[in-house]
């Protein structure tokens, strides 16, 4: 009954900002803030097990309007479209081209955000379809790397009762995933375009000084329309996760440590019992930033894949850009990584190394090297270019595949 109730409620919430935004637009017409974002991307994937490489050329067009504040109220409406340029030489998860590796950028258009927001002294309330990025986005984020961003239908409340305390609560009645805007015959229970539900996100942050802050969180994800794999029962991603993150900076040093515990919700047919652990250390040397760390998503016991999962995360930012572990394997995964970010040629160069092993059961997965260089394009305000590659080599071809990925991107934001 919760899911059905949520599905009746969040369309109403979505309609509220759409109904009121014309009134706010009139009040703020002299200071309108248009939104325009164009992003062209060329992506190639060479993966063992496939006779053909995947190639995709796509253009994302995002346009919208953001009103100015009127007695604390403001509105935002934004639509985007992903256009395919050239041939259909990749599996976008919707076109049925399974002879190619996956490049998960389906074509189509939809409303990306449509919201009403009220901001006052020490609080912000947002209603409707919106972007939600919590912390470093390891558990909840917009997956902005993909051409179709992940957004959420619901209500978000943020409060700062003191200079050192930040509280946040969000109710999510619908998830608009990166696999949208629509399903097809090629869709499955692990890559739905949309998911209803009744999810609750709660976190509290205490910042005592630059050297120390602590964030405690509890996330209850009711994702009864989804499954952890295409063949798993529906609801196997419904979970409750509680955790604590500590982080800070002291001089050139930075650190982060985190621990979380994941169990099932009542609607999940499987029992879950897994852990998340993180330890990271950084050092700033002149203009370079070096980091090394260890991240572990624990495996689970019992049939099927009961490992620690982060279904609403910005996953591409973690465990390598080749995206080999978007779904945590049943044995879990430990990632030992190191990287550096340095200024180069008017832009920023990143280099990362990852070593992946199962969290339990022994054996190995593989290693990965990631490189990227990004910089603004001279003479054109708002235009930036990116060259990026990922090279993953498997130590166990029965569980992971050798994969090379290359991206060339131009993005203009007004």
N, C-alpha and C positions, 0 to 999 in steps of 0.2 A: 504493500500500500504506500510505502514511503516514496518509491520511485514514481508511481502513477501521480501522486500528489505533487511531487517536484516537477513533473512534466507539465502539469497544468499551471504551476506557479511561475516558472521562469520565462515562458513566453509573455506573461503579463508584465514581468519586470523589464523585459526587453522592449515592450511596447511603450512603457512609461517615458524613457528618454526620447524615443522617436516622436512621441506626441508633444512633448514639451519643448524640444529643441527649436522648432520654428519661433516660439515666443521669445526664447533666449536669443535667437539670432537677430530678431528685430531689435531687442534691447541693446545688442552689442554689435550692430551692423557696421558701425564706423570703425570698429577695431577687430574685424574678423581675422582669424588666423587660419588660413587654408593649409591643408596637409597635402603634400605631393612627394611621393617616394617611388623612384624607378630603379629596378635592379635587374641587370642582365647577368646571366651566369652560363658559362660553358662548363660542363662536368663530364669527365670520362672515368669509367670503372673497368679495370682489368682484374678478373677474379678467376681463380682456378675452379674447374668444374663447369665452366662455360666456354663454348667454342668461339663466341663473339664478345667483343667488348661493348659495354653500354656507353652511349654518347647522348647527351641531352643539352639542347640550347633552349633556355627559357627566359622569359621576361616577366617580372612581377611589376604590376602597376598598382599603386596604392594611392587613393585620393580621398580627402575628407575635409572636415571643418571642425575647428575647435573654437568655441565661443569664449569671450572674456567673462570674468566673474561678475555676477549681478546679485547683490545682497548675499554673497557667499555661494551662489549656485552657478554652475557652468555645465555645458553639454559638449559632447564630442560624438561625431558620427564619421565612420570611415569604412570604405569598401576597398577590396582588392581583387585583382584578377591575375591568374597565372596563365600565360600564353606560351604555347609550344612553337618554337621556331625551327623549321626543318623537319627531318624524318622522325619516325616513332621508333628509334633504335635503343630503347631501354624499357625496363619494367617499372612503371610508375606506381605500381600496386593496384591500378584500376584498369589498365589497357590490355591485360592478359598476355603481354609479351614476355612470357616466362623463359624464353630462350636467351634472354639478356639478364645481367645482374640488375639489382634494384637501384633506381634513383628516385627517391620518394617525393617527387614534385608533380602531382597530378594537375592537369589543366582544369580551369573553371574559375568562377567568380562567386563571391559571397560577401556578406557584411562582416567585417573583421572586428569592429568595435561600434557600439551604440550605447552610450551611457549618460547618466545624469550624476553630477557630483556636487556635494556640499562640503565646503571647507570653512572651518571656524577656528577659534582659539584652541589649539591643542587637539583638533580632531579633523578627520576627513572621512566622509561616507560616500561610497560609490555604488550606484545601482545600474544593472544592465550587463550587456556583453562588454567584457573588458580584458585587458592584459593584466596578469598577476605574476610578478616575479618576486619570490620570497628568498631573501638572503642571496647566496651564490647560485640559486636555482637548481640545487642538487635534488630537491624533492618536488618543487613546484616552479614552473617557468613557462615562458612563451615559445621555446624552441625556435627562436628567431632566425637561426641559421637556415632552416628550410624555407622554401619560397612561400608556402602557406603557413602563416604563423598559428600557433595554438592559443586560443582565447577561451574565456570562461563566462558562462551566464550565471549571474548571482549577485551577491551583496558582499561588499568589503568594507570593514570598519577599522580605522587606524586612529590610535590615540597616543598622545605624549603627555601624560599627567605630570611629568617632571623632566628636567633637562637630561637626566640619565636613564630614564625609563621609556620604553616604547612598547605598546601593546597592539596586537592585531588579531582580528577574527575575520574569517571569510566563510560564507556559505556558497557552495557551488551546486547549482541544479542542472548544469549542462556543460559538457566539454566539447569544444570544436577543435578536433585534432588536426595535425599536419597532413593527415591522409584525406582531408576533405577537398572540395565541398560536398561530394556525394559518393555513395557506395556504388558498386557495380557487381557483376557476376564474379569478378575476380577478388572481391573483398572477402574477408574472413573475420572471425571473432576476435582476432588479435590486432586488426588494423581498421576498425570502424572509423567512419568520418565524424560521427557524433556519438556522444554517450550521455544519457540522462543520469539521474541519481540524486543523492542527498548527502553530499560530502561537507565536512566541517574542518576548517584549518584554524588552529589557535597557536599563537606564539607570543613570547614575552622576552624583551631584550633589556639587559642592564649594562650600561656603559659607565664604568667607574673611571676610566682614564684611557688614553690612546694605547696603553700597554695591556689593557684587559677589558674585554666585554664578554658577556655570557648570554646565550640565547637558548631558552627552553621551548620545546614545541611538542604539539600533539596533533596529528593529522588522522582524521577518520575518512577514508575514501570508500564510498559506496559506488562501485563501478560494475553493477550487475549485468550490464549489456556487453562487457568485455571479458576476454579470457587471456591467460598468461601466454598461451600458444594457440595456434589455429585449431588444434585438436583437443584442447583442454575444456573442461566444463565452464559455462558462463559463470561469472562471479568470482573466479579464482584470482582476480586482482583486487578484490575488496579487502581492505586491511586497515589496521590501526597501528600507527607508528608513533612512538614517543622517543625524544632524544634531547641531548644537550650539546651545544657547540661553544667552545672557548676559543677566542682569537685576540690578537693584538699586535702592536708594533713597539719596539724599543730601539731607538737609534736606527742603524741599518738593518736590524733583524726584524722579522715578522714570523708569526707562528699561527697555527690553527690545529685544534684537536676536537674530535667529535665522536659521539657514541649514540647509537639509536637501536631500538628494539622493536621488532615488527611481529604482530599477531594478526589473526584473521578477524573479520567481522562475522556476526552471526549468519549473514546471508552467504558467506563463502562456504562451499561444500568441502573445502580442504582445511585442515589444521595447519597453521603457519607458526613457525618459531625460529626466527633468524635474527642476526645482528649486523649492524653497520659500524665500521670503525675507520677513523681517519687520523693521520698524524702528518703535518706538513711544516716545513721550515723554509723560510726565505731570507735572502740577504741581498741588499742593494749595494752594488759596487760601482761607484761613479754613476754612469747613466744606464748601467745594465742591472737587471733584476734576475737573480738565480733562485730556483725553487727545487726542492726535492721532497718526496712524500711517499706515503703508503696508504692506499685506500682498499678496504675490504668490504665486499657485499657477501654475506654468509650464505652457504648452501642450506637446503632444507632436507628433512628426513621424511620418508614416505614416498608413495608413487607419484609420478608426474613431477613438474618443476615447482618446488615450494621454496625457492631461494628468495632472498631479499630483493624486492622489486621497487622501482621508482617510476611508475607509469605516467606521472604528470611532470616529470623533470625536463629540463633542457639537456637532453642526454648527450648531444654532440660535443658539449664542452668538457665531457669527462671520459676517461678510459680510452683516449685516442680518437683521432678524427676519422679513422677508417670505419667507425661505427660497428665494430665486431661484437660488442656486448651491449647493444641497446636493450635486449632482454637478458637479464642475468642468467647464466646457465644453471642447471639444477645443482651442480656441485659448488656453486658460488664462484667468485673471482676475486683474487688478490692482485692489485696493480701497484707495482713499484715503479715510480716515475721520477724523472728529473728534467728540468728545462731551463731555458734562458730567454729573456726578452731584451733586445738591444736596439738602439736607434741606428738606422742605416739608410743612407741615400735620401734623406728627407722623410723617411717612413719608419716603420717598426718591423723588425725581424724577430720571429719566434722559432725556436727549435726545441723539440721534446723527444724524450725516449721513454718507452714503456716496456715493462716485462710482466707478462700475465701468467698466473698459475691458478689452478683450482683452489678454492678456500678449504675444501676437504676432499679426501679420496686420493691425493697424490697426483703425479703427472705434471704436464705442462700444457699451456695453450700456445703462446707464441710471443713475439717481440714486435714493436712498432716504432717507426721513426716518423715524426711530423715536422714539416717546415712550412712557414708562411711569411710573406712580406706584403705589407699594406702601406699605402701612402696616399695623401690627397693628390689629385691631378692639378698641376700648376695652371693658374689662369682661369680656372672654372670653380667658383665658390660652390661648395656642397657636393662636388664630384670626387669620388675616391675609387682607387683600384686595389685589387687583391689578387695575388698569385699564391696558391696553396697546394700542398700535396701530402699524402699519407701513404706509407709503405708498411704493410703488415706481413710478417712471415710466420707461418704456423709451425709449431713443433709437434703437432698432432693433427694430421689432416682429417682424421675421423670426426673431429669436433669443431675445427675452425679451418678457414680457407685462406690461402695466400691471396692478398688483395692489394692492388695499387689504385689510388684515386688521385685525380688531378682536377683543380678548379681554376678558372680564370673569371674574374668578376669585375663589373663596373656598377657603381651605385651612385645615384643622384638623390639628394634629400633637400627639399626646400623648407 
